């Protein structure tokens, strides 16, 4: 990273200048970012290098967003065996600044999930996805939310192995209180996969055992889990207070009240807070009837619910809106929002050597935001994103 006294680097293919740039040390005024090919070659506040210029006009440049929990968008779902559906969903979110993401699959029978994982594997190989997240089927029926209770099951070692062996699974959400749950956490963690606790009715002792076995993520904290009680910390209290756990938060201002988002993010801090979308196929589309796995979902006013029960069924959130919401409605500062949408999730996925910061040597994934924090331009791997 350059300082005001550094010598300007060599010529770049493109120089973004005259903006507020979110460097790892903080946001700087009159900053610049130099890009060559797919890579950031330098960034700072000194005299920028030679090269074609884009004047940012004072707009804010942040790292590309990293979403670790997303089910679809643009009318398409990741719960599919057709990779073209997944590509459509990726592009829908990329236009809103998400340049790295996991594809989250809802609960299905194990053979169905294995087929879906195998079908999406090529997109991970191609770099379109950073991996696959299995949200189920090892979930508690009492906290199943928008997961089909008919396909939920206990996590026996054979079923866990089948899914882990099916392709590039990066995270598995499960309820550790199920028979074999703690053993499954250990099996998942020992395979180098993130073990996440979610859709769980566990009490503290089961949770402590799961954390000791290797669980490190709280799947959409507060939603689909035993709540905090002053005589029983439940899933929420136990996970939020454990320094080993990174907490996911859905900041659509529907799933979790802004005051509660502030409480959780403040307590967990930059090192343990990630914002996610939990978005489903309706994201970027009109209200109407959609599906999430095998279940029908009604979307009204951008809120997705199950017909009849009214249970929330994912969201229609995008990461740029998540970023904007936590700054404008929750009260986090810009640096906190950047950590929660880029830096911490990149660290969690183990890709922070490639993405998550505006720093020389990392991939040129950038989001340009106006003074209302609305997305104006997105760059992925050194190329401006259009309506792909």
Secondary structure per residue as TSV (DSSP state, phi and psi in degrees):
chain	resnum	aa	ss	phi	psi
A	1	X	-	360.0	137.0
A	2	X	-	-82.6	154.0
A	3	X	-	-115.6	169.1
A	4	X	T	-57.5	-15.0
A	5	X	T	-106.7	2.3
A	6	X	S	-76.7	156.8
A	7	X	-	-75.5	137.8
A	8	X	-	-63.5	141.7
A	9	X	-	-72.4	176.1
A	10	X	S	-67.4	168.1
A	11	X	-	-57.7	147.0
A	12	X	-	-118.7	164.4
A	13	X	S	-69.8	-31.6
A	14	X	E	-155.0	137.7
A	15	X	E	-124.5	119.7
A	16	X	E	-91.7	121.6
A	17	X	E	-136.1	165.4
A	18	X	E	73.6	27.6
A	19	X	E	-122.4	176.2
A	20	X	E	-91.9	117.1
A	21	X	E	-112.8	129.7
A	22	X	E	-86.0	88.0
A	23	X	E	-80.3	163.4
A	24	X	T	-56.0	-27.9
A	25	X	T	-84.1	-9.1
A	26	X	E	136.2	172.8
A	27	X	E	-77.3	131.0
A	28	X	E	-116.8	144.4
A	29	X	E	-82.8	155.1
A	30	X	E	51.3	44.0
A	31	X	E	-92.5	174.3
A	32	X	E	-149.3	158.0
A	33	X	E	-134.7	127.7
A	34	X	E	-106.3	133.3
A	35	X	E	-124.5	135.1
A	36	X	E	-131.0	120.8
A	37	X	T	62.0	-125.5
A	38	X	T	-94.1	4.1
A	39	X	E	-121.5	144.2
A	40	X	E	-74.3	123.1
A	41	X	E	-99.7	-21.1
A	42	X	E	-170.3	159.6
A	43	X	E	-157.1	145.7
A	44	X	E	172.4	-157.2
A	45	X	S	-125.6	0.1
A	46	X	S	-76.1	-175.2
A	47	X	-	-59.8	124.2
A	48	X	-	-70.3	161.2
A	49	X	-	-73.6	170.3
A	50	X	S	-71.2	153.8
A	51	X	S	145.3	164.3
A	52	X	-	-54.8	136.5
A	53	X	E	-108.0	146.7
A	54	X	E	-123.1	117.7
A	55	X	E	-82.9	119.8
A	56	X	-	-80.9	-11.9
A	57	X	T	58.6	34.7
A	58	X	T	82.9	1.5
A	59	X	-	-72.8	160.1
A	60	X	E	-89.0	133.1
A	61	X	E	-112.9	123.4
A	62	X	E	-122.9	162.7
A	63	X	E	-64.8	152.7
A	64	X	-	-53.8	143.4
A	65	X	E	-76.1	149.5
A	66	X	E	-121.8	114.6
A	67	X	E	-110.1	116.4
A	68	X	S	-92.6	0.7
A	69	X	-	-150.9	97.4
A	70	X	-	-149.0	130.1
A	71	X	-	-99.1	-13.3
A	72	X	E	159.7	-172.6
A	73	X	E	170.2	166.2
A	74	X	T	63.2	26.7
A	75	X	T	84.4	2.1
A	76	X	E	-122.1	154.9
A	77	X	E	-120.1	150.1
A	78	X	S	-77.6	-15.5
A	79	X	S	-79.9	77.8
A	80	X	S	-155.0	160.9
A	81	X	S	-108.3	10.1
A	82	X	-	-107.7	105.5
A	83	X	H	-57.5	-26.2
A	84	X	H	-65.4	-30.6
A	85	X	H	-64.5	-44.5
A	86	X	H	-64.3	-40.0
A	87	X	H	-60.0	-42.0
A	88	X	H	-60.8	-42.5
A	89	X	H	-66.0	-42.7
A	90	X	H	-59.0	-46.5
A	91	X	H	-66.8	-33.8
A	92	X	H	-60.5	-40.5
A	93	X	H	-81.3	-30.1
A	94	X	H	-62.8	-35.0
A	95	X	T	-63.1	-18.4
A	96	X	T	-103.8	15.9
A	97	X	T	100.2	-3.9
A	98	X	E	-81.1	109.3
A	99	X	E	-106.7	-8.1
A	100	X	E	-140.3	132.7
A	101	X	E	-156.7	152.4
A	102	X	E	-92.5	147.8
A	103	X	E	-94.0	117.0
A	104	X	E	-95.1	131.8
A	105	X	E	-110.9	135.3
A	106	X	-	-82.4	170.0
A	107	X	-	-61.3	132.6
A	108	X	-	-146.0	169.1
A	109	X	-	-56.0	148.6
A	110	X	H	-54.1	-45.5
A	111	X	H	-60.7	-37.1
A	112	X	H	-64.8	-45.9
A	113	X	H	-61.9	-41.7
A	114	X	H	-61.1	-38.9
A	115	X	H	-66.3	-39.7
A	116	X	H	-66.5	-42.2
A	117	X	H	-60.3	-46.1
A	118	X	H	-62.5	-37.6
A	119	X	H	-68.8	-30.1
A	120	X	H	-89.4	-7.6
A	121	X	H	-57.5	-39.0
A	122	X	H	-64.8	-28.9
A	123	X	H	-73.2	-28.6
A	124	X	H	-72.0	-43.4
A	125	X	H	-59.4	-39.4
A	126	X	T	-77.8	-8.6
A	127	X	T	87.1	4.0
A	128	X	S	-72.2	-32.8
A	129	X	-	-119.9	151.6
A	130	X	S	-92.3	-0.8
A	131	X	E	146.1	-175.2
A	132	X	E	-123.3	138.7
A	133	X	E	-112.8	122.6
A	134	X	E	-96.8	108.4
A	135	X	E	-96.0	84.2
A	136	X	-	106.9	175.7
A	137	X	S	-93.5	14.8
A	138	X	S	-91.6	62.6
A	139	X	-	-120.1	158.8
A	140	X	-	-79.7	127.6
A	141	X	G	-59.6	-33.9
A	142	X	G	-68.2	-17.0
A	143	X	G	-127.5	32.3
A	144	X	-	-74.6	-20.5
A	145	X	T	58.4	-122.8
A	146	X	T	-96.1	28.4
A	147	X	S	-102.0	139.4
A	148	X	-	-67.0	113.9
A	149	X	G	-62.8	-21.5
A	150	X	G	-68.6	-19.5
A	151	X	G	-107.8	0.1
A	152	X	-	-71.7	149.4
A	153	X	-	-157.3	168.9
A	154	X	-	-78.3	149.7
A	155	X	-	-88.0	75.6
A	156	X	-	-74.2	155.6
A	157	X	H	-56.4	-36.1
A	158	X	H	-65.3	-43.4
A	159	X	H	-66.3	-40.9
A	160	X	H	-62.6	-44.2
A	161	X	H	-62.4	-42.2
A	162	X	H	-55.7	-43.4
A	163	X	H	-74.2	-41.2
A	164	X	H	-66.6	-31.4
A	165	X	T	-82.6	-9.6
A	166	X	T	-74.3	-22.5
A	167	X	S	166.2	-161.9
A	168	X	-	-78.7	66.6
A	169	X	E	-74.4	128.3
A	170	X	E	-108.5	-24.0
A	171	X	E	-150.8	145.5
A	172	X	E	-131.2	125.5
A	173	X	E	-96.4	132.6
A	174	X	E	-150.3	166.2
A	175	X	-	-99.1	110.7
A	176	X	T	-71.4	-13.6
A	177	X	T	-78.5	-11.4
A	178	X	S	-64.5	151.9
A	179	X	T	-54.5	127.0
A	180	X	T	82.4	3.9
A	181	X	H	-64.7	-46.5
A	182	X	H	-66.8	-39.1
A	183	X	H	-60.5	-39.8
A	184	X	H	-65.3	-39.6
A	185	X	H	-57.4	-46.3
A	186	X	H	-63.2	-42.2
A	187	X	H	-61.6	-43.2
A	188	X	H	-66.2	-48.6
A	189	X	H	-63.3	-40.2
A	190	X	H	-67.9	-20.7
A	191	X	T	-82.9	1.2
A	192	X	T	80.9	18.0
A	193	X	-	-107.0	144.2
A	194	X	E	-69.7	125.9
A	195	X	E	-98.7	121.8
A	196	X	E	-117.3	144.4
A	197	X	E	-99.3	126.9
A	198	X	-	-166.8	165.4
A	199	X	S	45.6	55.9
A	200	X	B	-130.9	143.2
A	201	X	-	-111.2	23.4
A	202	X	-	-66.7	155.4
A	203	X	-	-104.0	175.7
A	204	X	H	-56.5	-43.3
A	205	X	H	-63.4	-43.5
A	206	X	H	-62.5	-39.9
A	207	X	H	-67.8	-42.6
A	208	X	H	-61.3	-38.1
A	209	X	H	-64.7	-40.2
A	210	X	H	-66.2	-40.3
A	211	X	H	-66.5	-39.9
A	212	X	H	-65.6	-27.1
A	213	X	H	-82.8	-10.4
A	214	X	T	126.2	4.0
A	215	X	E	-68.3	135.8
A	216	X	E	-134.8	1.1
A	217	X	E	-132.1	140.9
A	218	X	E	-104.5	110.9
A	219	X	T	-71.1	124.6
A	220	X	T	26.0	76.2
A	221	X	T	-47.4	137.9
A	222	X	T	86.9	-33.1
A	223	X	T	-95.7	126.9
A	224	X	T	72.3	38.2
A	225	X	B	-156.1	156.4
A	226	X	-	-56.2	128.1
A	227	X	-	-79.1	173.6
A	228	X	-	-72.5	134.1
A	229	X	B	-134.7	147.5
A	230	X	T	-69.2	-14.9
A	231	X	T	-110.6	-3.7
A	232	X	B	-149.6	108.2
A	233	X	-	-62.4	-18.5
A	234	X	H	61.6	-167.9
A	235	X	H	-68.4	-44.9
A	236	X	H	-59.0	-54.5
A	237	X	H	-64.5	-41.3
A	238	X	H	-66.9	-45.2
A	239	X	H	-72.0	-40.3
A	240	X	H	-64.5	-30.9
A	241	X	T	-94.7	-1.0
A	242	X	-	-97.9	122.3
A	243	X	T	-66.4	-11.5
A	244	X	T	-83.6	-9.3
A	245	X	-	-106.7	128.8
A	246	X	E	-92.0	129.5
A	247	X	E	-102.7	132.5
A	248	X	E	-86.6	139.5
A	249	X	E	-131.3	130.8
A	250	X	E	-91.4	110.4
A	251	X	-	-103.4	47.8
A	252	X	S	-85.4	-2.5
A	253	X	S	69.5	12.2
A	254	X	S	-111.4	-50.3
A	255	X	S	-65.0	-37.4
A	256	X	S	-139.9	134.0
A	257	X	-	-63.6	144.8
A	258	X	H	-54.0	-38.1
A	259	X	H	-65.4	-35.9
A	260	X	H	-73.5	-37.5
A	261	X	H	-58.6	-43.7
A	262	X	H	-63.0	-43.9
A	263	X	H	-59.0	-48.3
A	264	X	H	-66.9	-46.8
A	265	X	H	-66.1	-36.3
A	266	X	H	-68.4	-41.3
A	267	X	H	-69.9	-45.2
A	268	X	H	-71.3	-34.7
A	269	X	-	76.2	177.2
A	270	X	T	-60.0	-33.2
A	271	X	T	-74.8	-11.2
A	272	X	T	-133.9	9.5
A	273	X	E	-111.4	128.1
A	274	X	E	-128.9	140.1
A	275	X	E	-95.2	139.2
A	276	X	E	-129.4	165.6
A	277	X	-	-95.6	-35.9
A	278	X	-	51.5	32.0
A	279	X	B	-72.3	148.1
A	280	X	-	-118.4	-174.1
A	281	X	T	-56.7	-29.2
A	282	X	T	-70.6	-11.5
A	283	X	T	-58.0	125.5
A	284	X	T	84.6	0.8
A	285	X	S	-118.4	-179.0
A	286	X	-	-79.0	165.9
A	287	X	S	-60.7	157.3
A	288	X	E	151.7	-163.3
A	289	X	E	-97.6	128.3
A	290	X	E	-130.5	-177.9
A	291	X	E	-127.6	150.5
A	292	X	E	-130.7	105.7
A	293	X	T	63.9	-125.1
A	294	X	T	-95.7	0.2
A	295	X	E	-99.0	141.8
A	296	X	E	-74.5	145.2
A	297	X	E	-134.0	132.6
A	298	X	E	-101.0	133.3
A	299	X	E	-115.1	119.7
A	300	X	E	-132.8	125.1
A	301	X	T	60.5	28.2
A	302	X	T	79.8	3.1
A	303	X	E	-103.4	125.6
A	304	X	E	-97.2	125.4
A	305	X	E	-139.0	159.9
A	306	X	-	-79.6	134.1
A	307	X	T	-58.2	139.2
A	308	X	T	90.2	-65.2
A	309	X	T	-78.8	-28.5
A	310	X	-	75.9	7.3
A	311	X	-	-64.2	138.3
A	312	X	B	-62.1	139.3
A	313	X	-	-128.6	69.7
A	314	X	-	76.7	-166.5
A	315	X	B	-136.8	178.2
A	316	X	-	-117.3	29.9
A	317	X	-	-79.4	147.6
A	318	X	-	-116.2	159.4
A	319	X	H	-68.2	-30.5
A	320	X	H	-67.2	-36.0
A	321	X	H	-69.1	-37.6
A	322	X	H	-59.9	-45.0
A	323	X	H	-59.5	-50.4
A	324	X	H	-61.3	-42.0
A	325	X	H	-62.7	-42.4
A	326	X	I	-72.7	-23.0
A	327	X	I	-82.2	-49.8
A	328	X	I	-79.6	-35.4
A	329	X	I	-110.0	-23.3
A	330	X	I	-101.0	-29.2
A	331	X	-	96.4	14.2
A	332	X	-	-75.7	152.5
A	333	X	-	-84.8	171.4
A	334	X	H	-58.9	-43.4
A	335	X	H	-63.5	-40.4
A	336	X	H	-61.4	-42.9
A	337	X	H	-64.1	-38.1
A	338	X	H	-64.9	-44.4
A	339	X	I	-59.7	-41.1
A	340	X	I	-76.6	-23.3
A	341	X	I	-105.2	-13.5
A	342	X	I	-133.7	-64.6
A	343	X	I	-66.9	-51.6
A	344	X	H	-66.4	-45.6
A	345	X	H	-62.4	-33.0
A	346	X	H	-64.5	-41.2
A	347	X	H	-63.2	-43.0
A	348	X	H	-59.1	-41.9
A	349	X	H	-80.9	-7.4
A	350	X	T	75.2	25.6
A	351	X	-	-116.3	17.6
A	352	X	T	-72.2	-6.2
A	353	X	T	-82.3	-4.7
A	354	X	T	-122.2	-35.6
A	355	X	S	-141.5	172.6
A	356	X	S	104.5	-10.0
A	357	X	S	-145.6	157.7
A	358	X	B	-95.1	96.4
A	359	X	-	-153.4	143.5
A	360	X	T	-56.3	135.1
A	361	X	T	97.3	-16.4
A	362	X	S	-91.1	162.9
A	363	X	B	-63.6	142.2
A	364	X	-	-80.2	75.5
A	365	X	-	-108.7	112.5
A	366	X	E	-137.9	147.4
A	367	X	E	-126.1	127.6
A	368	X	E	-101.2	121.3
A	369	X	E	-115.9	143.5
A	370	X	-	-83.5	-172.0
A	371	X	T	-71.4	-10.8
A	372	X	T	-99.1	8.5
A	373	X	-	63.5	32.3
A	374	X	-	-97.1	142.2
A	375	X	E	-69.6	128.0
A	376	X	E	-107.3	-39.1
A	377	X	E	-148.6	151.9
A	378	X	E	-131.2	134.4
A	379	X	E	-116.2	131.5
A	380	X	E	-125.5	121.5
A	381	X	T	51.5	43.7
A	382	X	T	81.6	3.3
A	383	X	E	-122.6	137.6
A	384	X	E	-67.9	135.5
A	385	X	-	-83.5	131.5
A	386	X	-	-114.3	-166.6
A	387	X	-	-77.2	75.1
A	388	X	-	-62.3	360.0
